[in-house]
Amino acid sequence: IISISESIWTAEKGRLMKNLFHTVQDVLYLSKPYWKNHKKFTLSFIIICAFLPGLTTIGSILYQQTILDQLTKNKSLQDIFLSTIWILLFMYLPLIVDDLFDTLISVPTLEKIESEIKRDIYQKAKETDYVYFDTPEFYDNFAWTINERAAKANESWKIIIRFFSIIVTLFSVSSLIIMQDFIIIILNIVMLTANMY
């Protein structure tokens, strides 16, 4: 029974790894248009979208720690208020930068990439023999590709950004937790667990 369960687990693990590898390949293939003609935008987008959530998370942790420290050290209400203002600025400034980047640069560039993806599809259609367009199956696939290709590229792009964001946030939170008091560690683990849920 043990050997059978071990062989089943090994087969299942192999299948999961194979699926994961294919999924990663699909995501990278679908997000290729973002790298193709817009490398600078892509890199800046990854950096901004990966690091800003990490800064906000660090700000929320520092906020808790500072307030607890000042309360235990019997600081004046004015000191606590000023510290709160500075930390809230530290927390919300990245969100403002993210919104500005999104409005001024990201949205227009993403629309441009979407139009480039559709233009590539139409270019391929021009090179295709028109006989195929009389086939309902081919035409359905063509129409589906026009509607869905850009959307799927955008979804895969969001997966990549989310991946980098999670890595940076986990690294920054782990670094801060290592340097914190035991009570703060418990509080952060509870908040992080709630956030992940």
DOSE-791852 format. One line per field, with one value per residue (C-alpha): residue number from 0; residue in three letters; x, y, z. Coordinates in nm, 4 decimals, padded with zeros to 6 digits. Layout:
n (NUM,...)
res (ALA,...)
c1 (X,...)
c2 (Y,...)
c3 (Z,...)
This chain:
n (0,1,2,3,4,5,6,7,8,9,10,11,12,13,14,15,16,17,18,19,20,21,22,23,24,25,26,27,28,29,30,31,32,33,34,35,36,37,38,39,40,41,42,43,44,45,46,47,48,49,50,51,52,53,54,55,56,57,58,59,60,61,62,63,64,65,66,67,68,69,70,71,72,73,74,75,76,77,78,79,80,81,82,83,84,85,86,87,88,89,90,91,92,93,94,95,96,97,98,99,100,101,102,103,104,105,106,107,108,109,110,111,112,113,114,115,116,117,118,119,120,121,122,123,124,125,126,127,128,129,130,131,132,133,134,135,136,137,138,139,140,141,142,143,144,145,146,147,148,149,150,151,152,153,154,155,156,157,158,159,160,161,162,163,164,165,166,167,168,169,170,171,172,173,174,175,176,177,178,179,180,181,182,183,184,185,186,187,188,189,190,191,192,193,194,195,196)
res (ILE,ILE,SER,ILE,SER,GLU,SER,ILE,TRP,THR,ALA,GLU,LYS,GLY,ARG,LEU,MET,LYS,ASN,LEU,PHE,HIS,THR,VAL,GLN,ASP,VAL,LEU,TYR,LEU,SER,LYS,PRO,TYR,TRP,LYS,ASN,HIS,LYS,LYS,PHE,THR,LEU,SER,PHE,ILE,ILE,ILE,CYS,ALA,PHE,LEU,PRO,GLY,LEU,THR,THR,ILE,GLY,SER,ILE,LEU,TYR,GLN,GLN,THR,ILE,LEU,ASP,GLN,LEU,THR,LYS,ASN,LYS,SER,LEU,GLN,ASP,ILE,PHE,LEU,SER,THR,ILE,TRP,ILE,LEU,LEU,PHE,MET,TYR,LEU,PRO,LEU,ILE,VAL,ASP,ASP,LEU,PHE,ASP,THR,LEU,ILE,SER,VAL,PRO,THR,LEU,GLU,LYS,ILE,GLU,SER,GLU,ILE,LYS,ARG,ASP,ILE,TYR,GLN,LYS,ALA,LYS,GLU,THR,ASP,TYR,VAL,TYR,PHE,ASP,THR,PRO,GLU,PHE,TYR,ASP,ASN,PHE,ALA,TRP,THR,ILE,ASN,GLU,ARG,ALA,ALA,LYS,ALA,ASN,GLU,SER,TRP,LYS,ILE,ILE,ILE,ARG,PHE,PHE,SER,ILE,ILE,VAL,THR,LEU,PHE,SER,VAL,SER,SER,LEU,ILE,ILE,MET,GLN,ASP,PHE,ILE,ILE,ILE,ILE,LEU,ASN,ILE,VAL,MET,LEU,THR,ALA,ASN,MET,TYR)
c1 (00.0000,00.2847,00.4646,00.1390,00.0663,00.4272,00.4020,00.0658,00.2175,00.5216,00.2982,00.0729,00.3737,00.5148,00.1814,00.1516,00.5061,00.4356,00.1127,00.2959,00.5701,00.3104,00.1203,00.4368,00.5141,00.1614,00.1789,00.5184,00.3975,00.0789,00.2685,00.5248,00.3675,00.4498,00.8206,00.8288,00.8075,00.7781,01.0737,01.1288,00.7610,00.7478,01.0486,00.9308,00.5803,00.7194,00.9385,00.6599,00.3871,00.6161,00.7710,00.4818,00.2650,00.5746,00.6245,00.2598,00.2888,00.6091,00.4293,00.1411,00.3833,00.5887,00.2627,00.1704,00.5197,00.5555,00.2168,00.2834,00.6334,00.5056,00.2175,00.4498,00.6985,00.4207,00.4801,00.2570,-00.0519,00.1118,00.4137,00.1837,-00.0234,00.2864,00.4271,00.0921,00.0853,00.4380,00.3719,00.0379,00.2196,00.4764,00.1923,-00.0252,00.2405,00.3151,-00.0577,-00.0700,00.2404,00.0794,-00.2432,-00.0510,00.1599,-00.1543,-00.3438,-00.0634,00.1495,00.0056,-00.3468,-00.2411,00.0466,-00.1701,-00.4292,-00.1507,-00.0265,-00.3826,-00.4196,-00.0802,-00.1945,-00.5130,-00.3154,-00.0837,-00.3879,-00.5299,-00.1886,-00.1840,-00.5398,-00.4272,-00.1622,-00.4138,-00.5917,-00.9485,-01.0863,-01.0433,-01.2751,-01.5656,-01.5128,-01.7326,-01.4815,-01.1930,-01.4013,-01.5214,-01.1613,-01.0551,-01.3341,-01.2568,-00.8862,-00.9607,-01.1822,-00.9796,-00.6077,-00.5529,-00.7615,-00.5626,-00.2336,-00.3508,-00.4465,-00.1069,00.0632,-00.1296,-00.0180,00.3479,00.3079,00.1264,00.4058,00.6768,00.4599,00.4082,00.7819,00.8827,00.6105,00.7011,01.0702,01.0092,00.7618,00.9953,01.2866,01.0792,00.9356,01.2852,01.3717,01.0469,00.9400,00.7523,00.4122,00.4536,00.5482,00.2248,00.0181,00.1783,00.1356,-00.2357,-00.2743,-00.0743,-00.2815,-00.6042,-00.4713,-00.3731,-00.7157)
c2 (00.0000,00.2382,00.1734,00.2232,00.5516,00.6639,00.5871,00.7699,01.0718,01.0679,01.0518,01.3290,01.5450,01.4940,01.5866,01.9001,02.0088,01.9495,02.1547,02.4323,02.4380,02.4587,02.7323,02.9390,02.8886,03.0012,03.3105,03.4118,03.3512,03.5534,03.8447,03.8537,04.1637,04.3675,04.2855,04.3042,04.6810,04.8318,04.7083,05.0341,05.0628,04.6946,04.7182,05.0430,04.8967,04.5837,04.7924,05.0334,04.7705,04.5321,04.7777,05.0113,04.7460,04.6446,05.0048,05.0302,04.7058,04.8259,05.1513,04.9678,04.7584,05.0646,05.2415,04.9718,04.9548,05.3337,05.3777,05.0909,05.2236,05.5742,05.4541,05.2393,05.5268,05.7668,06.0087,06.3115,06.3066,06.5619,06.3318,06.0380,06.2540,06.3799,06.0271,05.9067,06.1801,06.0959,05.7232,05.7716,05.9873,05.7082,05.4575,05.6575,05.8314,05.5065,05.4713,05.8277,05.7601,05.4360,05.6179,05.8908,05.6333,05.4370,05.7404,05.9168,05.6301,05.2851,05.3129,05.4815,05.2349,04.9311,05.0545,05.0960,04.7410,04.6086,04.7817,04.6396,04.2872,04.3299,04.4809,04.1752,03.9464,04.1427,04.1317,03.7521,03.7432,03.9392,03.6739,03.3891,03.2404,03.3773,03.0273,02.9593,03.2453,03.0533,02.7789,02.8503,02.6910,02.9045,03.2218,03.1499,03.0982,03.4180,03.6218,03.4670,03.5495,03.9153,03.9450,03.7372,03.7588,04.1080,04.0252,03.7058,03.8940,04.1500,03.8756,03.7066,04.0435,04.0963,03.7505,03.8431,04.1773,04.0062,03.7476,04.0151,04.2150,03.9140,03.8301,04.1879,04.2188,03.8837,03.9755,04.3199,04.1894,03.9010,04.1428,04.3701,04.0830,03.9545,04.2948,04.3323,04.2492,03.9258,04.0989,04.2855,03.9573,03.7938,04.0968,04.0978,03.7237,03.7576,04.0558,03.8862,03.5672,03.7703,03.9604,03.6407,03.4906)
c3 (00.0000,00.0895,-00.2407,-00.4355,-00.2567,-00.3154,-00.6870,-00.7077,-00.5269,-00.7595,-01.0687,-00.9338,-00.8470,-01.1970,-01.3538,-01.1383,-01.2270,-01.5963,-01.5742,-01.3895,-01.6554,-01.9366,-01.7525,-01.7105,-02.0807,-02.1757,-01.9546,-02.0981,-02.4556,-02.4065,-02.2496,-02.5343,-02.7023,-02.3919,-02.4276,-02.8047,-02.8667,-02.5193,-02.3139,-02.1202,-02.0305,-01.9330,-01.7015,-01.5395,-01.4979,-01.3274,-01.0952,-00.9992,-00.9610,-00.7716,-00.5263,-00.4445,-00.2694,-00.0713,00.0431,00.1467,00.3456,00.5144,00.5987,00.7650,00.9731,01.0731,01.1614,01.4125,01.5571,01.5936,01.7609,02.0037,02.0819,02.1460,02.3613,02.5742,02.6097,02.7178,02.4309,02.3982,02.1808,01.9510,01.8891,01.8156,01.5778,01.3871,01.3587,01.2296,00.9632,00.8419,00.8253,00.6496,00.3923,00.3534,00.3073,00.0670,-00.1432,-00.3343,-00.4091,-00.5466,-00.7607,-00.8815,-00.9773,-01.1622,-01.3470,-01.4305,-01.5634,-01.7506,-01.8843,-01.8224,-01.9672,-02.2974,-02.3449,-02.2703,-02.5226,-02.7777,-02.7112,-02.7464,-03.0845,-03.1924,-03.1010,-03.3081,-03.5962,-03.5957,-03.6135,-03.9088,-04.0769,-04.0431,-04.1799,-04.4880,-04.5552,-04.5145,-04.8131,-04.8295,-04.8911,-04.5186,-04.4265,-04.5860,-04.3288,-04.0224,-03.7834,-03.9115,-03.9062,-03.5491,-03.4376,-03.6124,-03.4491,-03.1096,-03.1500,-03.2280,-02.9199,-02.6750,-02.7659,-02.6201,-02.3113,-02.2450,-02.2970,-02.0417,-01.7945,-01.8303,-01.7856,-01.4598,-01.3400,-01.3981,-01.2181,-00.9283,-00.9025,-00.8701,-00.6293,-00.4000,-00.4028,-00.3116,-00.0456,00.1135,00.1165,00.2690,00.5284,00.6224,00.6643,00.8871,01.0905,01.1671,01.3192,01.5198,01.8752,01.9428,01.9856,01.6559,01.4847,01.6061,01.4970,01.1520,01.1030,01.1886,00.9505,00.6725,00.7070,00.6915,00.3895,00.2064,00.2787)
